[in-house]
Amino acid sequence: MPSDVIEAHLSRLPPLAEDEWLPRAVDRADLERALLAGGVAGTATHPIENVRGNIQMLLEHDPDKQFGLEGLQEGMTLDLVLGLVEHAAGAPIDRDARHGPVEIRARPIVDASRAAGERLASACARGESVVLATGHPTGLTFLYHQLAVELARRGARILILGAGLRWRDAGLDHDWSIEHYDGVAMLGDGRVPRHTHKPDAMERLLAEGRPHLVFADHGFAGAAIEAGVETISIADVNDTALLVAKAQGRTEHVLVFDDHVDPNAYWPVFVALTSQHA
C-alpha cells in the first residue's frame, strides 16, 4: 500500500491516461508528434540563461548541480558543456545568446529511449535487479511507475530499498524519509515527495543493496553513477552533470527531454522504452 505521503501526492496529479500507457508498436513519426504535442520536446521550459547559469555553477563545484558526482570539471568549459547539451537535444545552441529559448528535438528522445529500452529488455530477460528512483516526482511519477510495473511483469526484480528509512539534516525542522510508489523510490519530507538534486537518498539506498541496474534522475542517478552502478538516467537541458558523466565514459544512457510537463505527456517515452517488450 502507498504511504500517506504518496497517497497525498497522487491525489494532486491528474488521472492516469491508462490507454496511453500500454507497451505497443507505435510509428516513430507518431511518437515524435506526441512528444512535441505534450511539450516533452520542443521549446524547453528552461531558457538558455538558466542552462548557462547551471553549467557555470557546475564548473564552480556547486553541490546542487553536481548530483553527487565528483571530477566533472576536469577538462570542461562552459562551451564544451553547451556542446553536450546541443548534441543530446539535437538542436543548435547559439553560443552568443544570453537570453532566449532552448530547443529539444523529438528524434533524439526516441533514439535514446529505444537504445535504453534494449538494455531494459535484457535486464528483464536475465531477471536482473533494478532500482527506480526519481527526484522529480511531479512530472515523472507516471513514467517511473508504469515502467516499474512493466519491468516487473517482464521478469526484472524491482528492488524496494530503504523502506522506513528516516533521517534529519542539521538545521531542519523535519525528517527526510524514503517513500515508495510501488517500485519507485522518492525523497519525502513527511508531507510530500520532494523535488531534489541531493545524492544522499540514493547513497542510503545503495548501502542496503547493489542492483544490477538503476533507472533514475538528478542526485539519485548521480549517486548511482558515482558508486559505479550501471545507470539509465533522465536529464533536462539544465541537468548537465549527467551529460558530463556520459562524456567521461562513466554512464551510457542519458535521456534528455523536458522533465516538467503534464505527467501523462511522457507516454511516448514509455512506449519507446518498452517497444522491445511489446
C-alpha positions in Angstrom: 0.0 0.0 0.0 1.3 3.5 -0.8 2.1 5.6 2.3 0.0 8.6 3.3 2.7 10.8 1.7 2.4 9.0 -1.7 -1.4 8.9 -1.5 -1.5 12.7 -0.9 0.9 13.2 -3.8 -1.2 11.1 -6.2 -4.3 13.0 -5.3 -2.7 16.2 -6.7 -1.8 14.6 -10.0 -4.2 14.3 -13.0 -5.8 10.9 -13.6 -3.6 8.4 -15.3 -4.5 8.1 -19.0 -4.4 4.3 -18.9 -5.0 3.6 -22.5 -1.9 5.6 -23.5 0.4 3.7 -21.0 0.5 0.4 -22.8 3.6 -1.2 -24.4 2.8 -1.4 -28.1 4.3 -0.7 -31.5 3.9 3.0 -32.4 5.4 4.6 -35.6 8.3 6.8 -34.9 6.5 9.7 -36.6 3.6 9.3 -34.2 5.9 9.2 -31.2 7.7 12.3 -32.3 4.4 14.2 -32.9 3.1 13.2 -29.5 6.4 14.3 -27.8 6.0 17.7 -29.4 2.3 18.0 -28.6 2.9 17.2 -25.0 5.9 19.6 -24.6 8.3 16.8 -23.8 10.1 18.0 -26.9 10.0 21.5 -28.5 10.9 24.7 -26.6 12.3 23.7 -23.3 10.9 25.0 -20.0 14.4 26.2 -19.1 15.8 29.1 -21.3 19.4 29.5 -22.3 20.2 31.8 -19.4 19.2 29.1 -16.9 21.2 26.4 -18.8 24.3 28.6 -18.9 23.9 29.6 -15.3 23.6 25.9 -14.2 26.7 25.0 -16.2 28.7 27.8 -14.6 27.7 26.6 -11.2 28.6 23.1 -12.1 32.0 24.2 -13.2 32.4 26.1 -9.9 31.7 22.8 -7.9 28.2 23.8 -6.7 27.0 20.6 -5.0 23.4 21.2 -6.1 24.4 20.9 -9.7 26.9 18.0 -9.3 24.2 15.5 -8.3 26.8 13.7 -6.1 29.3 13.2 -9.0 33.0 14.1 -8.4 35.5 15.1 -11.0 33.1 16.7 -13.5 35.1 19.8 -14.0 38.3 18.3 -15.4 38.8 19.4 -19.0 35.4 21.0 -19.2 34.4 24.6 -20.2 31.1 26.3 -20.5 31.3 26.0 -24.3 32.1 22.3 -24.2 29.2 21.5 -21.9 26.9 23.6 -24.1 28.0 21.3 -26.9 27.0 18.3 -24.9 23.5 19.7 -24.4 23.3 20.7 -28.1 24.2 17.2 -29.2 21.9 15.4 -26.7 18.9 17.7 -27.5 19.6 17.5 -31.2 19.3 21.3 -31.9 21.9 24.0 -32.3 22.6 26.4 -29.4 23.7 30.0 -30.2 26.9 30.4 -28.1 26.5 34.2 -28.1 22.9 34.1 -26.8 22.4 35.2 -23.2 18.6 35.0 -23.3 16.1 33.0 -25.2 14.7 29.5 -25.7 16.5 26.2 -25.9 15.1 23.6 -28.3 14.8 19.9 -27.7 14.1 17.8 -30.8 11.9 14.7 -30.7 14.1 12.4 -32.7 16.9 12.1 -30.2 14.4 11.4 -27.4 13.1 8.4 -29.4 16.6 7.2 -30.3 17.9 7.4 -26.8 14.8 5.8 -25.3 14.9 2.9 -27.8 18.6 2.4 -27.1 17.9 2.4 -23.3 15.0 0.1 -23.9 17.3 -2.6 -25.3 19.2 -2.6 -22.0 15.9 -2.8 -20.1 14.8 -5.7 -22.2 18.0 -7.6 -21.4 17.5 -6.8 -17.7 14.1 -8.4 -17.9 15.3 -11.4 -19.9 18.0 -12.1 -17.3 15.9 -11.4 -14.3 18.2 -8.7 -13.1 17.6 -6.4 -10.1 16.6 -2.8 -10.9 16.1 0.2 -8.7 13.9 3.1 -9.9 14.1 6.4 -8.2 13.1 10.0 -9.0 13.9 13.4 -7.7 11.3 14.9 -10.0 8.0 13.4 -8.6 5.6 15.9 -10.1 6.3 15.5 -13.8 7.8 12.0 -13.9 5.7 9.9 -11.5 3.7 8.1 -14.1 6.7 7.4 -16.3 8.6 5.8 -13.5 5.6 3.9 -12.0 4.4 2.4 -15.3 7.9 1.5 -16.2 8.4 -0.3 -12.9 5.2 -2.2 -13.4 6.1 -3.3 -16.9 9.7 -4.3 -16.0 8.4 -6.4 -13.2 5.8 -8.0 -15.4 8.6 -8.9 -17.9 10.8 -10.6 -15.4 13.0 -7.9 -13.8 13.4 -7.9 -10.0 12.3 -4.4 -8.8 14.2 -3.8 -5.5 12.5 -1.8 -2.7 15.4 -0.4 -0.8 15.3 2.0 2.1 11.8 1.3 3.2 11.2 3.0 6.5 14.5 5.0 6.4 14.3 8.4 8.2 17.0 10.9 9.0 17.3 14.6 9.7 19.8 17.1 8.4 21.2 19.7 10.7 19.2 22.9 10.8 16.0 21.4 9.5 12.7 21.1 11.4 11.6 17.9 9.7 12.9 14.4 8.9 13.7 13.1 5.4 12.3 9.7 4.5 12.4 7.2 1.6 8.9 6.9 0.2 7.9 4.3 -2.4 5.2 4.4 -5.0 5.1 0.7 -5.5 8.6 0.1 -7.0 9.7 3.8 -7.3 11.7 5.5 -4.6 11.3 9.2 -3.8 12.6 11.5 -1.1 9.8 12.6 1.3 9.6 15.3 4.0 6.8 13.8 5.9 4.2 15.6 3.9 5.0 15.3 0.2 7.7 13.7 -2.1 10.2 16.4 -2.8 11.9 17.7 -5.9 15.6 17.1 -5.1 19.1 17.1 -6.6 20.6 15.6 -3.4 22.5 12.3 -3.8 22.3 11.2 -0.2 19.0 9.4 -0.5 20.4 7.1 -3.2 23.6 6.6 -1.2 21.4 5.3 1.6 19.5 3.0 -0.8 22.8 1.6 -2.1 24.0 0.9 1.4 21.2 -1.6 1.7 21.9 -3.4 -1.7 23.5 -3.1 -5.0 21.3 -3.6 -8.0 22.3 -4.6 -11.5 20.8 -1.5 -12.9 19.4 1.9 -11.8 16.8 4.0 -13.6 16.8 7.5 -12.1 17.4 11.2 -12.4 19.0 14.1 -10.6 21.0 13.1 -7.5 19.5 9.6 -7.4 21.2 9.0 -10.8 24.4 10.8 -10.0 25.0 8.9 -6.7 24.4 5.6 -8.5 26.9 6.5 -11.3 29.4 7.7 -8.7 29.1 4.3 -6.9 29.8 2.5 -10.2 26.3 1.1 -10.7 25.1 0.9 -14.3 22.5 3.7 -14.6 20.0 4.8 -17.2 19.2 8.4 -16.4 16.8 11.2 -17.4 18.1 14.8 -17.7 16.6 18.1 -18.7 18.7 20.5 -20.6 19.9 22.2 -17.4 20.8 18.9 -15.7 24.3 18.9 -17.2 26.1 16.8 -14.6 24.7 13.6 -16.1 25.8 14.6 -19.6 29.3 15.3 -18.5 29.4 11.9 -16.8 28.4 10.4 -20.1 31.1 12.3 -21.9 33.6 11.0 -19.4 32.5 7.4 -20.2 31.0 6.8 -16.7 27.5 6.1 -18.0 26.0 5.2 -21.3 22.3 6.1 -21.4 21.1 9.7 -20.7 17.7 10.6 -22.0 17.3 14.3 -22.5 13.9 15.9 -22.5 11.8 18.5 -20.7 11.0 16.9 -17.3 8.4 19.4 -16.1 5.3 19.0 -18.2 2.0 17.1 -17.7 2.7 13.6 -16.2 0.6 11.9 -18.9 2.7 13.6 -21.7 5.6 11.1 -21.2 3.7 8.1 -22.6 5.7 8.2 -25.8 8.9 7.8 -23.8 7.4 4.8 -22.0 6.4 3.3 -25.4 9.9 3.8 -26.8 11.5 2.3 -23.7 9.2 -0.7 -23.8 8.9 -1.3 -27.6 11.3 -4.2 -27.3 8.8 -5.8 -24.9 5.7 -5.2 -27.0 
